[in-house]
């Protein structure tokens, strides 16, 4: 029995072991550091801005929210803004390739890091596939669906949940972009910069010219003027507040992509400063563009007439400006190209980070000595995404991507919350650690209930206060889940103002505030970063709340597909990753007494491969901070 207990303890310790970086580790990379702030802003803008303007605005305006699509973009943008701030703080703290995967690894441990990394793969794969599919759809609309009709006739698919035909055109576009990414980061950045600037100029043309044909009457349509059955009740909220919020869950897809900037930690110049600035700047540009175009489109044309596939060209044709179709086509093609490139760019970087850590196949971390890119990961991910683009419809792709992204955003927010109340010795960046004096260690004491309001220490956090905060964060998220469940499944009762539903939501809301109050009573870490999330703990908590609510608004089939993807990931981790993880080297060394340092020897553990398969050439500075 004792031996079995030891095995269980060892197994659990592996699941929560954490990665630690030193200054030397953060600076060293096999990738090419060449991206400037301008490049990163364009990467974020280019990966996002096309999806909402040329795709999502038509779908949501016509079928989900009506003119309230403007507010749907506003809600989704707010959720993305708070998530962006959390990403920016982590990018300042740990400027490494891998985005939320690396952030989770240094904060909550290996198992959750793998889950988030696996979800990020889903996000970027589906993002690539949906962008390729959108490129194909839009190009087809310009040539009267000639390619679409050809494939539908000769390679149809008669399976529910799949595309009506095999779209080999979108598959070919994906392979073309894969080749561009594989040959070098600098070349890809130049292509992205040029096409993003052209797209922004076209968007400015759409907004300025569209205002001349805007009619406020289209936001005030009475029910008697709605000829289409099932098109809502007219007005600004034809589908009600619930429809507007459901539209926000779909509009959130349009903001997905800014986090690709966070994956460039090993390819950008001075990442601790440039990445936070680029994330915030890109999101501001994206938000203004979406809201402007959504307002103009719904003011130019009644919402129930808007074409779902090509909304922007349609509204200009509707008002008699046919020439605008060709100008918009240029912007759309440029935008869809940068969106596809932006979706593909972070995918091999996450594969590179996970492969370096041994949680997935190490060949994914191989760097091409000629191009300085993760060549195998780029090609593999590009082919896989191309296949998905070929067999799935846009709607299924969009919803599958949103759920993985929302979960990743949620864990990043939780991680920021935990680290801001963590002790110096447990921060991920070893350079931030201060000398731990005996007097500070003496402040640690067993937990007592009064510590929730009156902390065990004042000023600097201790192990006791950090543990209290982690416990409160866990309780906070459980209450948030309960709150979102109540709001989602009692929405009809809430709209009718039934007493029981209002009371339930108020009680859960008060519980959220009480837990947040307990967190605010604990001492924060005073480490200074280039960017820090303001209003801790409220901003990360709000991010968790909004992201969780939007996940609840997704349909059952989306959750089912996500569950299947997650099961596949768990099999990969427990059958391969757990046995081959780089951190096993430290675990074995610690078990044999090879290190006297609690944090581990930060100079002798394999982490990544370059162009060789020898473990002797794979070194990084990581350590196990398992309690």
C-alpha positions as CSV (number, residue, x, y, z in Angstrom):
1,X,0.0,0.0,0.0
2,X,2.7,2.6,0.8
3,X,4.4,1.9,-2.6
4,X,1.0,2.4,-4.3
5,X,0.6,5.7,-2.4
6,X,4.1,6.8,-3.5
7,X,3.2,6.0,-7.1
8,X,0.0,8.0,-6.9
9,X,1.8,11.0,-5.3
10,X,4.5,10.9,-8.0
11,X,1.9,10.7,-10.7
12,X,0.0,13.7,-9.3
13,X,3.2,15.7,-8.8
14,X,4.0,15.2,-12.5
15,X,0.6,16.7,-13.5
16,X,1.2,19.9,-11.5
17,X,5.0,20.4,-12.1
18,X,5.8,23.8,-13.4
19,X,8.4,25.3,-15.7
20,X,10.8,28.0,-14.6
21,X,12.8,30.4,-16.8
22,X,16.0,32.3,-16.2
23,X,17.1,35.5,-18.0
24,X,19.5,33.5,-20.2
25,X,16.6,31.2,-21.2
26,X,14.3,34.0,-22.1
27,X,16.9,35.5,-24.4
28,X,18.1,32.3,-26.1
29,X,16.2,31.0,-29.1
30,X,16.8,29.0,-32.3
31,X,14.3,31.1,-34.2
32,X,15.0,34.3,-36.1
33,X,14.4,37.5,-34.1
34,X,13.3,40.0,-36.8
35,X,9.8,41.2,-36.1
36,X,9.2,44.8,-35.1
37,X,6.2,46.4,-33.4
38,X,4.8,47.5,-36.8
39,X,5.1,43.9,-38.0
40,X,3.3,42.5,-34.9
41,X,0.4,45.0,-35.0
42,X,-0.2,44.2,-38.7
43,X,0.0,40.5,-37.8
44,X,-2.7,40.9,-35.2
45,X,-4.9,43.2,-37.3
46,X,-4.4,41.0,-40.4
47,X,-5.4,37.8,-38.7
48,X,-8.6,39.3,-37.3
49,X,-10.0,42.1,-39.3
50,X,-11.3,40.3,-42.3
51,X,-13.3,37.6,-40.6
52,X,-15.8,40.0,-38.9
53,X,-16.2,42.4,-41.8
54,X,-16.5,40.1,-44.8
55,X,-18.1,37.1,-43.1
56,X,-19.5,37.4,-39.6
57,X,-21.4,40.7,-39.9
58,X,-23.8,39.3,-42.5
59,X,-24.5,36.1,-40.6
60,X,-25.2,37.7,-37.3
61,X,-27.1,40.7,-38.6
62,X,-29.5,38.7,-40.7
63,X,-30.1,35.6,-38.5
64,X,-29.1,36.4,-34.9
65,X,-29.0,40.0,-33.8
66,X,-30.3,42.4,-36.5
67,X,-29.0,45.9,-36.2
68,X,-27.9,45.0,-32.6
69,X,-24.9,43.3,-34.3
70,X,-23.2,46.5,-33.4
71,X,-23.7,45.7,-29.7
72,X,-22.7,42.1,-30.4
73,X,-19.4,43.3,-31.6
74,X,-19.1,45.6,-28.7
75,X,-19.7,42.8,-26.1
76,X,-17.3,40.5,-27.9
77,X,-14.7,43.3,-28.2
78,X,-15.0,43.9,-24.5
79,X,-14.4,40.3,-23.7
80,X,-11.4,40.3,-26.0
81,X,-10.0,43.5,-24.6
82,X,-9.8,42.1,-21.0
83,X,-8.3,38.9,-22.4
84,X,-5.8,41.0,-24.4
85,X,-4.7,42.8,-21.3
86,X,-4.1,39.4,-19.5
87,X,-2.1,38.2,-22.5
88,X,-0.1,41.4,-22.6
89,X,0.9,41.0,-18.9
90,X,2.0,37.4,-19.5
91,X,4.0,38.4,-22.6
92,X,5.9,40.9,-20.4
93,X,6.5,38.2,-17.8
94,X,7.4,35.3,-20.1
95,X,8.2,36.4,-23.7
96,X,8.5,32.9,-25.2
97,X,6.9,31.1,-28.1
98,X,3.8,29.1,-27.2
99,X,1.4,31.8,-26.0
100,X,-1.2,30.5,-23.4
101,X,0.4,27.1,-23.4
102,X,3.7,28.5,-21.9
103,X,1.8,30.8,-19.6
104,X,-0.1,27.9,-18.1
105,X,3.0,25.7,-17.8
106,X,4.7,28.2,-15.5
107,X,1.6,28.9,-13.5
108,X,-0.8,26.0,-13.0
109,X,1.3,23.1,-14.1
110,X,2.0,20.6,-16.9
111,X,-1.4,18.9,-17.3
112,X,-3.4,22.1,-17.6
113,X,-0.7,23.5,-19.9
114,X,-1.2,20.5,-22.2
115,X,-4.9,20.9,-22.2
116,X,-4.6,24.6,-23.1
117,X,-2.0,23.9,-25.7
118,X,-4.2,21.2,-27.3
119,X,-7.1,23.7,-27.4
120,X,-4.8,26.3,-29.0
121,X,-4.0,23.8,-31.7
122,X,-7.7,23.4,-32.3
123,X,-8.2,27.2,-32.4
124,X,-5.4,27.8,-34.9
125,X,-6.2,24.8,-37.1
126,X,-9.9,25.7,-37.3
127,X,-9.0,29.4,-37.8
128,X,-6.8,28.4,-40.7
129,X,-9.5,26.1,-42.2
130,X,-12.3,28.7,-41.8
131,X,-10.1,31.5,-43.4
132,X,-9.3,29.2,-46.3
133,X,-13.0,28.3,-46.7
134,X,-13.9,32.0,-46.6
135,X,-11.3,32.8,-49.2
136,X,-12.8,30.1,-51.5
137,X,-16.4,31.3,-50.8
138,X,-15.6,34.9,-51.6
139,X,-13.6,34.2,-54.7
140,X,-16.4,32.0,-55.9
141,X,-18.9,34.8,-55.4
142,X,-16.9,37.0,-57.8
143,X,-17.0,34.4,-60.6
144,X,-20.7,33.4,-60.1
145,X,-20.0,30.3,-58.1
146,X,-18.3,28.5,-61.1
147,X,-15.8,26.6,-58.9
148,X,-18.4,25.8,-56.3
149,X,-20.8,24.4,-58.9
150,X,-18.1,22.3,-60.5
151,X,-17.1,20.6,-57.2
152,X,-20.7,20.1,-56.1
153,X,-21.4,18.2,-59.3
154,X,-18.3,16.0,-59.4
155,X,-17.1,15.6,-55.7
156,X,-20.3,15.9,-53.5
157,X,-20.4,14.9,-49.8
158,X,-23.8,13.6,-48.6
159,X,-23.0,13.5,-44.9
160,X,-24.7,15.7,-42.2
161,X,-22.4,18.2,-40.5
162,X,-20.0,18.2,-43.4
163,X,-19.6,20.4,-46.5
164,X,-21.8,19.7,-49.5
165,X,-18.7,19.1,-51.6
166,X,-14.9,18.6,-51.4
167,X,-13.5,22.1,-51.7
168,X,-10.1,21.4,-53.3
169,X,-9.7,25.1,-54.0
170,X,-9.5,26.0,-50.3
171,X,-7.1,23.1,-49.8
172,X,-4.8,24.5,-52.5
173,X,-4.9,28.0,-51.0
174,X,-3.9,26.6,-47.6
175,X,-0.9,24.7,-49.1
176,X,0.2,27.9,-50.9
177,X,0.2,29.9,-47.6
178,X,2.0,27.0,-45.8
179,X,4.8,27.2,-48.4
180,X,5.1,31.0,-47.8
181,X,5.3,30.5,-44.0
182,X,7.8,27.7,-44.3
183,X,10.4,29.7,-46.2
184,X,10.8,32.5,-43.6
185,X,9.3,34.8,-41.1
186,X,10.6,38.0,-42.6
187,X,9.1,37.2,-46.1
188,X,5.8,36.4,-44.5
189,X,5.8,39.6,-42.5
190,X,6.4,41.7,-45.6
191,X,3.5,40.0,-47.4
192,X,1.2,40.5,-44.4
193,X,2.1,44.2,-44.0
194,X,1.3,45.2,-47.6
195,X,-2.0,43.3,-47.7
196,X,-3.1,44.6,-44.3
197,X,-2.6,48.2,-45.2
198,X,-4.5,47.7,-48.4
199,X,-7.4,46.1,-46.5
200,X,-7.5,49.0,-44.0
201,X,-7.7,51.5,-46.8
202,X,-10.7,49.6,-48.4
203,X,-12.4,49.5,-45.0
204,X,-12.0,53.3,-44.7
205,X,-13.6,53.6,-48.1
206,X,-16.6,51.4,-47.1
207,X,-17.3,53.4,-43.9
208,X,-16.9,56.9,-45.5
209,X,-18.9,56.1,-48.7
210,X,-21.5,54.0,-46.8
211,X,-22.4,57.0,-44.5
212,X,-23.7,58.8,-47.6
213,X,-26.3,56.1,-48.1
214,X,-27.1,55.5,-44.4
215,X,-30.8,55.7,-43.2
216,X,-31.6,55.6,-39.5
217,X,-35.0,54.1,-40.5
218,X,-33.3,50.7,-41.0
219,X,-32.7,50.6,-37.2
220,X,-36.4,51.3,-36.5
221,X,-38.3,48.9,-38.8
222,X,-41.8,48.2,-37.4
223,X,-42.9,44.5,-37.3
224,X,-45.4,45.2,-40.1
225,X,-42.5,45.9,-42.5
226,X,-40.8,42.5,-41.9
227,X,-42.0,40.3,-44.8
228,X,-39.8,37.4,-44.0
229,X,-41.1,34.7,-41.6
230,X,-38.7,34.1,-38.7
231,X,-36.8,37.4,-39.2
232,X,-37.6,38.8,-35.8
233,X,-39.8,41.6,-34.7
234,X,-38.0,44.6,-36.2
235,X,-36.5,47.5,-34.4
236,X,-33.0,47.6,-33.2
237,X,-33.3,44.3,-31.2
238,X,-35.4,42.1,-33.6
239,X,-34.3,38.9,-31.9
240,X,-34.2,40.4,-28.4
241,X,-31.4,40.8,-25.9
242,X,-30.8,37.0,-26.0
243,X,-30.3,37.2,-29.8
244,X,-27.8,40.0,-29.3
245,X,-25.8,38.0,-26.8
246,X,-25.9,34.9,-28.9
247,X,-24.6,37.0,-31.7
248,X,-21.8,38.2,-29.4
249,X,-20.7,34.5,-29.0
250,X,-20.4,34.3,-32.8
251,X,-18.8,37.8,-33.2
252,X,-16.2,36.7,-30.7
253,X,-14.8,34.6,-33.5
254,X,-14.0,37.8,-35.4
255,X,-11.6,38.9,-32.6
256,X,-9.8,35.6,-32.5
257,X,-6.3,36.1,-33.7
258,X,-4.9,38.9,-31.7
259,X,-3.3,36.3,-29.4
260,X,-1.2,35.1,-32.4
261,X,1.0,38.1,-31.4
262,X,1.8,36.3,-28.1
263,X,3.3,33.3,-30.0
264,X,6.1,35.5,-31.4
265,X,8.0,35.8,-28.2
266,X,11.1,34.2,-29.8
267,X,10.9,36.0,-33.1
268,X,10.2,39.6,-32.1
269,X,12.7,42.3,-31.1
270,X,12.5,43.2,-27.4
271,X,9.4,41.0,-26.9
272,X,8.8,42.1,-23.3
273,X,7.9,45.6,-24.6
274,X,6.8,45.2,-28.2
275,X,4.3,42.3,-27.7
276,X,2.1,44.1,-25.0
277,X,2.0,47.3,-27.1
278,X,1.2,45.4,-30.3
279,X,-1.6,43.4,-28.7
280,X,-3.4,46.5,-27.3
281,X,-2.8,48.5,-30.5
282,X,-4.1,45.8,-32.8
283,X,-7.2,45.2,-30.7
284,X,-8.1,48.9,-30.8
285,X,-7.8,49.0,-34.6
286,X,-9.9,45.9,-34.9
287,X,-12.6,47.1,-32.6
288,X,-13.1,50.4,-34.3
289,X,-13.2,48.8,-37.8
290,X,-15.8,46.2,-36.8
291,X,-18.2,48.6,-35.1
292,X,-17.9,51.1,-37.9
293,X,-18.6,48.6,-40.7
294,X,-21.4,46.9,-38.7
295,X,-23.1,50.2,-38.2
296,X,-22.8,51.2,-41.8
297,X,-24.0,47.9,-43.2
298,X,-27.2,47.8,-41.1
299,X,-27.9,51.5,-41.8
300,X,-27.6,51.0,-45.6
301,X,-29.9,48.0,-45.9
302,X,-32.7,46.3,-43.8
303,X,-31.1,43.6,-41.8
304,X,-33.4,40.8,-43.1
305,X,-32.2,41.4,-46.7
306,X,-28.4,41.3,-46.1
307,X,-26.6,38.6,-47.9
308,X,-24.9,36.2,-45.5
309,X,-22.0,35.2,-47.7
310,X,-21.0,38.6,-49.1
311,X,-22.7,41.3,-46.9
312,X,-20.5,44.3,-47.7
313,X,-20.6,44.1,-51.5
314,X,-24.3,43.3,-51.3
315,X,-25.3,46.5,-49.4
316,X,-23.5,48.7,-51.9
317,X,-25.3,46.9,-54.8
318,X,-28.5,47.4,-52.9
319,X,-28.1,51.1,-52.9
320,X,-27.0,51.2,-56.5
321,X,-23.2,51.6,-56.2
322,X,-22.1,48.5,-58.2
323,X,-18.6,49.9,-58.8
324,X,-17.9,49.5,-55.1
325,X,-18.1,45.8,-55.5
326,X,-14.7,45.6,-57.3
327,X,-13.0,47.9,-54.8
328,X,-14.3,45.9,-51.9
329,X,-13.2,42.7,-53.7
330,X,-9.6,43.9,-53.6
331,X,-9.8,44.6,-49.9
332,X,-11.6,41.3,-49.2
333,X,-9.0,39.2,-51.1
334,X,-6.2,41.0,-49.3
335,X,-7.9,40.7,-45.9
336,X,-8.7,37.0,-46.4
337,X,-5.1,36.4,-47.4
338,X,-3.7,38.1,-44.3
339,X,-6.4,36.4,-42.1
340,X,-5.3,33.0,-43.4
341,X,-1.6,33.9,-42.9
342,X,-2.3,35.2,-39.4
343,X,-4.3,32.0,-38.5
344,X,-1.5,29.8,-39.8
345,X,1.4,31.7,-38.3
346,X,1.0,30.7,-34.6
347,X,0.1,27.1,-35.2
348,X,3.6,25.7,-35.8
349,X,4.9,27.9,-32.9
350,X,2.6,26.2,-30.4
351,X,3.6,22.8,-31.9
352,X,7.3,23.9,-31.6
353,X,6.8,24.8,-27.9
354,X,4.9,21.6,-27.0
355,X,7.4,19.5,-29.0
356,X,10.3,21.1,-27.3
357,X,8.8,20.1,-23.9
358,X,8.2,16.6,-25.2
359,X,4.4,16.7,-24.6
360,X,3.9,15.9,-28.3
361,X,6.2,14.4,-30.9
362,X,9.6,16.1,-30.7
363,X,10.0,16.3,-34.5
364,X,7.5,19.2,-34.3
365,X,10.2,21.3,-32.6
366,X,12.8,20.8,-35.3
367,X,14.0,24.1,-36.8
368,X,15.1,24.3,-40.4
369,X,18.8,25.4,-40.4
370,X,18.2,27.3,-43.7
371,X,14.8,29.0,-43.1
372,X,15.0,29.3,-39.2
373,X,11.3,28.1,-39.0
374,X,9.7,25.1,-37.4
375,X,9.5,23.5,-40.9
376,X,7.9,20.1,-40.1
377,X,5.3,21.6,-37.7
378,X,4.4,24.2,-40.4
379,X,3.9,21.7,-43.2
380,X,2.1,19.2,-41.0
381,X,-0.3,21.7,-39.6
382,X,-0.9,23.3,-43.0
383,X,-1.9,20.0,-44.6
384,X,-4.2,19.1,-41.7
385,X,-5.9,22.5,-41.8
386,X,-6.3,22.2,-45.5
387,X,-8.1,18.9,-45.2
388,X,-10.5,20.4,-42.6
389,X,-11.1,23.4,-44.9
390,X,-11.9,21.0,-47.7
391,X,-14.6,18.9,-45.8
392,X,-16.3,21.3,-43.3
393,X,-18.7,24.2,-43.6
394,X,-18.0,27.7,-42.2
395,X,-20.5,27.7,-39.4
396,X,-19.2,24.4,-37.9
397,X,-15.6,25.6,-38.2
398,X,-16.4,29.0,-36.5
399,X,-18.1,27.5,-33.5
400,X,-15.5,24.8,-33.0
401,X,-12.8,27.4,-32.9
402,X,-14.6,29.7,-30.4
403,X,-14.9,27.2,-27.6
404,X,-11.2,26.3,-27.5
405,X,-10.2,30.0,-27.7
406,X,-12.6,31.0,-24.9
407,X,-11.2,28.3,-22.6
408,X,-7.6,29.4,-23.3
409,X,-8.5,33.0,-22.6
410,X,-10.2,31.9,-19.3
411,X,-7.1,30.1,-18.1
412,X,-4.8,33.0,-19.0
413,X,-6.9,35.3,-16.9
414,X,-6.9,32.8,-14.0
415,X,-3.1,32.5,-14.3
416,X,-2.6,36.3,-14.2
417,X,-4.7,36.4,-11.1
418,X,-2.7,33.7,-9.4
419,X,0.7,35.2,-10.2
420,X,-0.1,38.7,-9.0
421,X,-0.5,37.2,-5.5
422,X,2.3,34.7,-5.7
423,X,5.5,34.7,-3.7
424,X,8.8,35.8,-5.3
425,X,10.3,32.4,-5.3
426,X,7.4,30.9,-7.2
427,X,7.3,33.5,-10.1
428,X,8.1,32.0,-13.5
429,X,10.9,34.4,-14.3
430,X,13.9,33.6,-12.0
431,X,15.3,37.1,-12.5
432,X,12.4,38.5,-10.6
433,X,13.2,36.5,-7.5
434,X,14.4,38.3,-4.4
435,X,16.3,37.0,-1.5
436,X,13.9,35.1,0.8
437,X,14.8,36.1,4.4
438,X,14.1,34.0,7.5
439,X,11.9,36.8,8.7
440,X,9.6,36.5,5.7
441,X,9.5,32.7,5.9
442,X,8.5,33.1,9.5
443,X,5.4,35.0,8.5
444,X,4.0,31.7,7.1
445,X,1.5,30.1,9.4
446,X,-1.3,27.5,9.2
447,X,-4.4,28.7,7.5
448,X,-7.2,30.1,9.7
449,X,-10.6,31.3,8.6
450,X,-9.9,34.9,9.5
451,X,-7.1,34.9,6.9
452,X,-9.8,35.4,4.3
453,X,-10.3,39.0,5.4
454,X,-7.3,39.6,7.6
455,X,-4.3,38.1,5.8
456,X,-1.4,36.3,7.5
457,X,1.0,38.9,6.3
458,X,1.1,42.5,5.2
459,X,3.1,43.9,2.3
460,X,4.8,41.0,0.5
461,X,2.8,37.8,-0.1
462,X,3.8,34.6,1.7
463,X,3.1,30.9,1.1
464,X,0.0,31.2,3.3
465,X,-1.5,34.2,1.5
466,X,-0.7,32.7,-1.9
467,X,-2.5,29.5,-0.9
468,X,-5.5,31.5,0.3
469,X,-5.6,33.3,-3.0
470,X,-5.4,30.1,-5.0
471,X,-8.2,28.6,-3.0
472,X,-10.3,31.7,-3.5
473,X,-9.7,31.7,-7.2
474,X,-10.8,28.1,-7.4
475,X,-14.0,29.0,-5.5
476,X,-14.5,32.1,-7.6
477,X,-14.5,30.1,-10.9
478,X,-17.0,27.5,-9.5
479,X,-19.4,30.4,-8.5
480,X,-18.8,32.0,-12.0
481,X,-19.8,28.7,-13.7
482,X,-22.9,28.6,-11.5
483,X,-23.8,32.2,-12.3
484,X,-23.4,31.7,-16.1
485,X,-25.5,28.5,-15.9
486,X,-28.3,30.4,-14.2
487,X,-28.2,33.3,-16.6
488,X,-28.0,31.1,-19.7
489,X,-30.8,28.6,-18.8
490,X,-33.1,31.1,-17.0
491,X,-32.9,33.8,-19.7
492,X,-36.6,33.6,-20.5
493,X,-37.5,33.8,-16.8
494,X,-35.1,36.7,-16.3
495,X,-36.6,38.6,-19.3
496,X,-40.0,38.1,-17.6
497,X,-38.5,39.2,-14.3
498,X,-39.7,36.2,-12.4
499,X,-38.8,36.6,-8.7
500,X,-37.0,33.2,-8.3
501,X,-34.7,33.7,-11.3
502,X,-33.8,37.2,-10.3
503,X,-33.1,36.2,-6.7
504,X,-30.9,33.2,-7.9
505,X,-28.8,35.5,-10.1
506,X,-28.5,38.2,-7.4
507,X,-27.3,35.6,-4.8
508,X,-24.7,34.2,-7.1
509,X,-23.6,37.6,-8.1
510,X,-23.1,38.6,-4.4
511,X,-21.1,35.4,-3.9
512,X,-18.8,36.4,-6.7
513,X,-18.3,39.8,-5.2
514,X,-17.6,38.3,-1.7
515,X,-14.9,36.0,-3.1
516,X,-13.4,38.9,-5.0
517,X,-13.3,40.9,-1.7
518,X,-11.4,38.1,0.0
519,X,-8.8,38.1,-2.8
520,X,-8.4,41.9,-2.6
521,X,-7.5,41.6,1.1
522,X,-4.4,39.5,0.3
523,X,-1.1,41.2,-0.4
524,X,0.0,41.5,-4.0
525,X,3.5,40.9,-5.4
526,X,5.3,44.1,-6.1
527,X,7.4,42.9,-9.1
528,X,7.4,45.6,-11.8
529,X,6.6,44.6,-15.4
530,X,6.5,46.4,-18.7
531,X,2.7,45.9,-18.7
532,X,0.4,45.0,-15.9
533,X,-3.3,44.4,-15.9
534,X,-5.1,47.2,-14.1
535,X,-7.8,46.8,-11.4
536,X,-6.7,43.4,-10.1
537,X,-8.6,41.1,-9.4
538,X,-11.6,42.6,-11.1
539,X,-10.4,42.6,-14.7
540,X,-9.3,39.0,-14.8
541,X,-12.5,37.9,-13.0
542,X,-14.6,39.8,-15.5
543,X,-12.7,38.1,-18.3
544,X,-13.4,34.7,-16.8
545,X,-17.1,35.6,-16.4
546,X,-17.6,36.8,-20.0
547,X,-15.6,34.0,-21.6
548,X,-17.5,31.4,-19.6
549,X,-20.9,32.9,-20.5
550,X,-20.0,33.0,-24.2
551,X,-19.0,29.3,-24.0
552,X,-22.5,28.5,-22.5
553,X,-24.1,30.2,-25.5
554,X,-22.5,27.7,-28.0
555,X,-24.7,24.8,-29.1
556,X,-24.5,21.1,-28.0
557,X,-22.8,19.8,-31.2
558,X,-20.0,22.3,-30.7
559,X,-19.5,20.9,-27.1
560,X,-19.6,17.4,-28.5
561,X,-17.0,18.0,-31.1
562,X,-14.8,19.8,-28.5
563,X,-15.2,16.8,-26.2
564,X,-14.0,14.4,-28.9
565,X,-11.0,16.6,-29.6
566,X,-10.2,16.8,-25.9
567,X,-10.4,13.0,-25.5
568,X,-7.9,12.6,-28.3
569,X,-5.6,15.1,-26.6
570,X,-5.8,13.3,-23.3
571,X,-4.9,10.0,-25.0
572,X,-1.9,11.7,-26.6
573,X,-0.8,13.2,-23.2
574,X,-1.2,10.0,-21.1
575,X,0.2,7.6,-23.7
576,X,3.0,9.8,-25.0
577,X,3.5,13.2,-23.4
578,X,3.6,12.0,-19.7
579,X,6.4,9.5,-20.5
580,X,8.4,11.7,-22.8
581,X,8.1,15.1,-21.2
582,X,11.4,17.0,-20.8
583,X,10.5,17.6,-17.1
584,X,10.9,13.9,-16.5
585,X,14.7,14.5,-16.6
586,X,14.4,16.8,-13.6
587,X,12.0,14.5,-11.8
588,X,14.4,11.6,-12.1
589,X,17.4,13.7,-11.1
590,X,15.5,15.1,-8.0
591,X,14.5,11.6,-7.0
592,X,18.1,10.4,-7.2
593,X,19.3,13.3,-5.1
594,X,21.1,14.9,-8.1
595,X,20.1,18.4,-7.0
596,X,20.1,20.2,-3.7
597,X,18.3,23.2,-5.0
598,X,14.5,23.2,-4.4
599,X,14.0,25.0,-7.7
600,X,16.3,22.6,-9.6
601,X,19.4,23.1,-11.5
602,X,18.4,25.6,-14.2
603,X,21.1,24.7,-16.6
604,X,20.9,21.1,-17.4
605,X,17.6,20.0,-18.8
606,X,16.7,19.2,-22.4
607,X,13.9,21.3,-23.8
608,X,14.1,21.8,-27.6
609,X,15.6,20.3,-30.7
610,X,17.0,22.2,-33.6
611,X,18.3,20.3,-36.6
612,X,19.6,17.3,-34.6
613,X,18.0,14.5,-32.8
614,X,20.6,14.3,-30.1
615,X,19.3,15.1,-26.6
616,X,22.8,16.5,-25.8
617,X,22.0,19.4,-28.1
618,X,18.6,20.2,-26.5
619,X,19.1,22.3,-23.5
620,X,17.0,24.9,-21.8
621,X,16.7,26.3,-18.3
622,X,13.7,24.8,-16.7
623,X,12.9,23.6,-13.3
624,X,10.2,21.8,-11.3
625,X,8.4,24.1,-8.9
626,X,6.0,21.4,-7.7
627,X,5.2,22.1,-4.0
